[in-house]
Amino acid sequence: MPTSNCPECSEDVYVDAECEQGDVVSCDECGAKLIVVGLDPIELDLQTDEDGDSKRSDDFSEYGYDDDHY
């Protein structure tokens, strides 16, 4: 299974051998949402929302929770 490093935390991220450019994967270590930007070798970049902020699986701001204020 191909791997690449998470641009957020540098941990190895395993990518399905059948992945395509534009697919989104998650880092198991930090929860960052990553987009496949290159295939040979596998290259990953942080997926961003419309505001340019990185997306993480532990981002609960869409539910009204903002941990920056706690």
N, CA, C and O atoms as CSV, one atom per row, in Angstrom:
chain,resi,resn,atom,element,x,y,z
A,1,MET,N,N,0.850,-1.172,0.000
A,1,MET,CA,C,0.000,0.000,0.000
A,1,MET,C,C,0.901,1.243,0.000
A,1,MET,O,O,1.785,1.358,0.849
A,2,PRO,N,N,0.690,2.163,-0.932
A,2,PRO,CA,C,1.520,3.366,-1.010
A,2,PRO,C,C,1.340,4.262,0.223
A,2,PRO,O,O,0.272,4.303,0.833
A,3,THR,N,N,2.405,4.969,0.566
A,3,THR,CA,C,2.350,5.907,1.689
A,3,THR,C,C,2.920,7.252,1.278
A,3,THR,O,O,3.681,7.368,0.317
A,4,SER,N,N,2.532,8.250,2.030
A,4,SER,CA,C,3.101,9.581,1.916
A,4,SER,C,C,3.079,10.182,3.309
A,4,SER,O,O,2.476,9.610,4.217
A,5,ASN,N,N,3.716,11.309,3.491
A,5,ASN,CA,C,3.729,11.945,4.803
A,5,ASN,C,C,2.640,13.001,4.896
A,5,ASN,O,O,2.368,13.718,3.933
A,6,CYS,N,N,2.026,13.087,6.057
A,6,CYS,CA,C,1.025,14.114,6.326
A,6,CYS,C,C,1.730,15.473,6.383
A,6,CYS,O,O,2.697,15.630,7.128
A,7,PRO,N,N,1.260,16.454,5.608
A,7,PRO,CA,C,1.890,17.775,5.659
A,7,PRO,C,C,1.617,18.509,6.971
A,7,PRO,O,O,2.271,19.512,7.257
A,8,GLU,N,N,0.679,18.036,7.763
A,8,GLU,CA,C,0.340,18.672,9.040
A,8,GLU,C,C,1.210,18.148,10.185
A,8,GLU,O,O,1.729,18.936,10.976
A,9,CYS,N,N,1.374,16.814,10.281
A,9,CYS,CA,C,2.084,16.239,11.431
A,9,CYS,C,C,3.273,15.350,11.039
A,9,CYS,O,O,3.987,14.867,11.917
A,10,SER,N,N,3.493,15.130,9.763
A,10,SER,CA,C,4.615,14.354,9.214
A,10,SER,C,C,4.511,12.844,9.409
A,10,SER,O,O,5.450,12.122,9.073
A,11,GLU,N,N,3.398,12.349,9.941
A,11,GLU,CA,C,3.212,10.903,10.089
A,11,GLU,C,C,2.953,10.266,8.725
A,11,GLU,O,O,2.509,10.936,7.793
A,12,ASP,N,N,3.236,8.961,8.615
A,12,ASP,CA,C,2.927,8.226,7.394
A,12,ASP,C,C,1.418,8.119,7.225
A,12,ASP,O,O,0.691,7.840,8.179
A,13,VAL,N,N,0.958,8.344,5.999
A,13,VAL,CA,C,-0.451,8.187,5.652
A,13,VAL,C,C,-0.515,7.125,4.569
A,13,VAL,O,O,0.111,7.260,3.517
A,14,TYR,N,N,-1.271,6.071,4.828
A,14,TYR,CA,C,-1.426,4.993,3.860
A,14,TYR,C,C,-2.544,5.347,2.898
A,14,TYR,O,O,-3.634,5.749,3.305
A,15,VAL,N,N,-2.255,5.189,1.612
A,15,VAL,CA,C,-3.191,5.558,0.559
A,15,VAL,C,C,-3.520,4.308,-0.237
A,15,VAL,O,O,-2.630,3.526,-0.573
A,16,ASP,N,N,-4.787,4.120,-0.538
A,16,ASP,CA,C,-5.232,2.973,-1.317
A,16,ASP,C,C,-4.517,2.953,-2.667
A,16,ASP,O,O,-4.346,3.997,-3.296
A,17,ALA,N,N,-4.106,1.789,-3.104
A,17,ALA,CA,C,-3.392,1.646,-4.379
A,17,ALA,C,C,-4.240,2.097,-5.563
A,17,ALA,O,O,-3.705,2.438,-6.618
A,18,GLU,N,N,-5.548,2.100,-5.392
A,18,GLU,CA,C,-6.464,2.495,-6.465
A,18,GLU,C,C,-6.835,3.976,-6.406
A,18,GLU,O,O,-7.732,4.410,-7.128
A,19,CYS,N,N,-6.163,4.759,-5.560
A,19,CYS,CA,C,-6.535,6.168,-5.410
A,19,CYS,C,C,-6.272,6.926,-6.708
A,19,CYS,O,O,-5.468,6.520,-7.547
A,20,GLU,N,N,-6.977,8.031,-6.836
A,20,GLU,CA,C,-6.830,8.896,-7.997
A,20,GLU,C,C,-6.532,10.307,-7.522
A,20,GLU,O,O,-6.818,10.659,-6.377
A,21,GLN,N,N,-5.960,11.107,-8.399
A,21,GLN,CA,C,-5.701,12.497,-8.067
A,21,GLN,C,C,-7.026,13.170,-7.730
A,21,GLN,O,O,-8.007,13.013,-8.456
A,22,GLY,N,N,-7.057,13.917,-6.633
A,22,GLY,CA,C,-8.276,14.587,-6.188
A,22,GLY,C,C,-9.005,13.850,-5.082
A,22,GLY,O,O,-9.893,14.417,-4.445
A,23,ASP,N,N,-8.641,12.574,-4.836
A,23,ASP,CA,C,-9.256,11.825,-3.734
A,23,ASP,C,C,-8.867,12.467,-2.407
A,23,ASP,O,O,-7.811,13.087,-2.285
A,24,VAL,N,N,-9.739,12.307,-1.416
A,24,VAL,CA,C,-9.483,12.846,-0.082
A,24,VAL,C,C,-9.274,11.691,0.884
A,24,VAL,O,O,-10.057,10.742,0.914
A,25,VAL,N,N,-8.208,11.782,1.673
A,25,VAL,CA,C,-7.896,10.783,2.695
A,25,VAL,C,C,-7.710,11.518,4.021
A,25,VAL,O,O,-7.566,12.740,4.046
A,26,SER,N,N,-7.714,10.769,5.116
A,26,SER,CA,C,-7.523,11.357,6.441
A,26,SER,C,C,-6.255,10.817,7.072
A,26,SER,O,O,-5.892,9.656,6.881
A,27,CYS,N,N,-5.592,11.670,7.822
A,27,CYS,CA,C,-4.440,11.242,8.608
A,27,CYS,C,C,-4.961,10.627,9.898
A,27,CYS,O,O,-5.696,11.275,10.644
A,28,ASP,N,N,-4.585,9.384,10.165
A,28,ASP,CA,C,-5.029,8.706,11.381
A,28,ASP,C,C,-4.443,9.343,12.634
A,28,ASP,O,O,-5.039,9.252,13.707
A,29,GLU,N,N,-3.297,9.982,12.515
A,29,GLU,CA,C,-2.621,10.558,13.685
A,29,GLU,C,C,-3.234,11.889,14.115
A,29,GLU,O,O,-3.583,12.055,15.284
A,30,CYS,N,N,-3.371,12.841,13.187
A,30,CYS,CA,C,-3.823,14.186,13.571
A,30,CYS,C,C,-5.226,14.521,13.091
A,30,CYS,O,O,-5.796,15.528,13.509
A,31,GLY,N,N,-5.798,13.683,12.210
A,31,GLY,CA,C,-7.157,13.914,11.736
A,31,GLY,C,C,-7.272,14.859,10.563
A,31,GLY,O,O,-8.384,15.167,10.134
A,32,ALA,N,N,-6.150,15.334,10.026
A,32,ALA,CA,C,-6.199,16.262,8.900
A,32,ALA,C,C,-6.822,15.589,7.684
A,32,ALA,O,O,-6.570,14.415,7.414
A,33,LYS,N,N,-7.634,16.341,6.957
A,33,LYS,CA,C,-8.180,15.891,5.684
A,33,LYS,C,C,-7.175,16.277,4.607
A,33,LYS,O,O,-6.784,17.439,4.498
A,34,LEU,N,N,-6.761,15.294,3.813
A,34,LEU,CA,C,-5.703,15.487,2.830
A,34,LEU,C,C,-6.199,15.140,1.444
A,34,LEU,O,O,-6.932,14.167,1.264
A,35,ILE,N,N,-5.804,15.927,0.473
A,35,ILE,CA,C,-6.178,15.676,-0.910
A,35,ILE,C,C,-4.957,15.126,-1.650
A,35,ILE,O,O,-3.838,15.609,-1.478
A,36,VAL,N,N,-5.198,14.115,-2.470
A,36,VAL,CA,C,-4.125,13.517,-3.268
A,36,VAL,C,C,-3.851,14.457,-4.444
A,36,VAL,O,O,-4.709,14.650,-5.305
A,37,VAL,N,N,-2.651,15.038,-4.473
A,37,VAL,CA,C,-2.299,15.981,-5.535
A,37,VAL,C,C,-1.290,15.404,-6.520
A,37,VAL,O,O,-1.061,15.983,-7.582
A,38,GLY,N,N,-0.688,14.273,-6.180
A,38,GLY,CA,C,0.258,13.613,-7.071
A,38,GLY,C,C,0.197,12.114,-6.881
A,38,GLY,O,O,-0.101,11.636,-5.787
A,39,LEU,N,N,0.477,11.361,-7.946
A,39,LEU,CA,C,0.344,9.906,-7.884
A,39,LEU,C,C,1.667,9.153,-7.934
A,39,LEU,O,O,1.751,8.054,-7.386
A,40,ASP,N,N,2.685,9.685,-8.555
A,40,ASP,CA,C,3.936,8.948,-8.684
A,40,ASP,C,C,5.116,9.887,-8.493
A,40,ASP,O,O,5.639,10.412,-9.476
A,41,PRO,N,N,5.543,10.111,-7.282
A,41,PRO,CA,C,5.118,9.473,-6.033
A,41,PRO,C,C,3.834,10.105,-5.487
A,41,PRO,O,O,3.411,11.170,-5.937
A,42,ILE,N,N,3.227,9.429,-4.513
A,42,ILE,CA,C,2.024,9.949,-3.871
A,42,ILE,C,C,2.372,11.255,-3.160
A,42,ILE,O,O,3.300,11.300,-2.353
A,43,GLU,N,N,1.629,12.308,-3.461
A,43,GLU,CA,C,1.801,13.597,-2.797
A,43,GLU,C,C,0.466,14.021,-2.213
A,43,GLU,O,O,-0.574,13.913,-2.861
A,44,LEU,N,N,0.509,14.508,-0.970
A,44,LEU,CA,C,-0.695,14.929,-0.268
A,44,LEU,C,C,-0.583,16.395,0.115
A,44,LEU,O,O,0.506,16.892,0.402
A,45,ASP,N,N,-1.724,17.086,0.118
A,45,ASP,CA,C,-1.778,18.471,0.565
A,45,ASP,C,C,-2.995,18.615,1.461
A,45,ASP,O,O,-3.949,17.847,1.336
A,46,LEU,N,N,-2.976,19.584,2.358
A,46,LEU,CA,C,-4.123,19.809,3.229
A,46,LEU,C,C,-5.324,20.242,2.409
A,46,LEU,O,O,-5.214,21.112,1.545
A,47,GLN,N,N,-6.468,19.637,2.680
A,47,GLN,CA,C,-7.706,20.073,2.049
A,47,GLN,C,C,-8.173,21.310,2.790
A,47,GLN,O,O,-8.180,21.330,4.021
A,48,THR,N,N,-8.559,22.328,2.068
A,48,THR,CA,C,-9.012,23.562,2.701
A,48,THR,C,C,-10.467,23.827,2.365
A,48,THR,O,O,-10.985,23.351,1.354
A,49,ASP,N,N,-11.126,24.601,3.237
A,49,ASP,CA,C,-12.502,24.994,2.969
A,49,ASP,C,C,-12.493,26.291,2.159
A,49,ASP,O,O,-11.435,26.737,1.714
A,50,GLU,N,N,-13.653,26.892,1.970
A,50,GLU,CA,C,-13.777,28.093,1.147
A,50,GLU,C,C,-12.966,29.267,1.695
A,50,GLU,O,O,-12.555,30.142,0.934
A,51,ASP,N,N,-12.732,29.292,3.010
A,51,ASP,CA,C,-11.990,30.382,3.642
A,51,ASP,C,C,-10.486,30.149,3.627
A,51,ASP,O,O,-9.726,31.002,4.087
A,52,GLY,N,N,-10.045,29.013,3.108
A,52,GLY,CA,C,-8.628,28.690,3.086
A,52,GLY,C,C,-8.139,28.026,4.352
A,52,GLY,O,O,-6.940,27.794,4.508
A,53,ASP,N,N,-9.068,27.711,5.276
A,53,ASP,CA,C,-8.701,27.026,6.512
A,53,ASP,C,C,-8.596,25.535,6.256
A,53,ASP,O,O,-9.365,24.980,5.472
A,54,SER,N,N,-7.641,24.883,6.916
A,54,SER,CA,C,-7.485,23.442,6.740
A,54,SER,C,C,-8.640,22.704,7.396
A,54,SER,O,O,-9.190,23.154,8.402
A,55,LYS,N,N,-9.001,21.563,6.813
A,55,LYS,CA,C,-10.094,20.740,7.335
A,55,LYS,C,C,-9.491,19.615,8.150
A,55,LYS,O,O,-8.533,18.969,7.726
A,56,ARG,N,N,-10.065,19.384,9.334
A,56,ARG,CA,C,-9.643,18.287,10.196
A,56,ARG,C,C,-10.883,17.539,10.631
A,56,ARG,O,O,-11.961,18.118,10.759
A,57,SER,N,N,-10.720,16.244,10.859
A,57,SER,CA,C,-11.865,15.444,11.275
A,57,SER,C,C,-12.317,15.791,12.681
A,57,SER,O,O,-13.427,15.433,13.073
A,58,ASP,N,N,-11.471,16.490,13.462
A,58,ASP,CA,C,-11.873,16.887,14.812
A,58,ASP,C,C,-12.287,18.355,14.871
A,58,ASP,O,O,-12.278,18.960,15.943
A,59,ASP,N,N,-12.648,18.925,13.728
A,59,ASP,CA,C,-13.106,20.308,13.657
A,59,ASP,C,C,-14.613,20.328,13.861
A,59,ASP,O,O,-15.372,19.913,12.985
A,60,PHE,N,N,-15.041,20.814,15.021
A,60,PHE,CA,C,-16.459,20.825,15.352
A,60,PHE,C,C,-17.077,22.210,15.186
A,60,PHE,O,O,-18.181,22.445,15.678
A,61,SER,N,N,-16.397,23.129,14.510
A,61,SER,CA,C,-16.896,24.492,14.371
A,61,SER,C,C,-18.222,24.550,13.623
A,61,SER,O,O,-19.025,25.453,13.857
A,62,GLU,N,N,-18.459,23.595,12.727
A,62,GLU,CA,C,-19.729,23.597,12.007
A,62,GLU,C,C,-20.907,23.304,12.933
A,62,GLU,O,O,-22.062,23.504,12.556
A,63,TYR,N,N,-20.615,22.832,14.143
A,63,TYR,CA,C,-21.655,22.544,15.123
A,63,TYR,C,C,-21.745,23.631,16.187
A,63,TYR,O,O,-22.418,23.453,17.203
A,64,GLY,N,N,-21.064,24.766,15.958
A,64,GLY,CA,C,-21.119,25.873,16.895
A,64,GLY,C,C,-20.093,25.797,18.005
A,64,GLY,O,O,-20.115,26.622,18.918
A,65,TYR,N,N,-19.198,24.829,17.950
A,65,TYR,CA,C,-18.160,24.680,18.974
A,65,TYR,C,C,-16.861,25.250,18.446
A,65,TYR,O,O,-16.388,24.845,17.384
A,66,ASP,N,N,-16.286,26.180,19.172
A,66,ASP,CA,C,-15.024,26.790,18.773
A,66,ASP,C,C,-14.037,26.638,19.917
A,66,ASP,O,O,-14.096,27.399,20.884
A,67,ASP,N,N,-13.134,25.673,19.829
A,67,ASP,CA,C,-12.219,25.393,20.932
A,67,ASP,C,C,-11.147,26.466,21.114
A,67,ASP,O,O,-10.389,26.410,22.083
A,68,ASP,N,N,-11.064,27.435,20.215
A,68,ASP,CA,C,-10.110,28.519,20.386
A,68,ASP,C,C,-10.513,29.449,21.527
A,68,ASP,O,O,-9.704,30.250,21.996
A,69,HIS,N,N,-11.748,29.341,21.966
A,69,HIS,CA,C,-12.255,30.239,23.003
A,69,HIS,C,C,-12.351,29.562,24.353
A,69,HIS,O,O,-12.925,30.129,25.283
A,70,TYR,N,N,-11.802,28.361,24.487
A,70,TYR,CA,C,-11.887,27.632,25.757
A,70,TYR,C,C,-10.522,27.340,26.288
A,70,TYR,O,O,-10.390,26.732,27.350
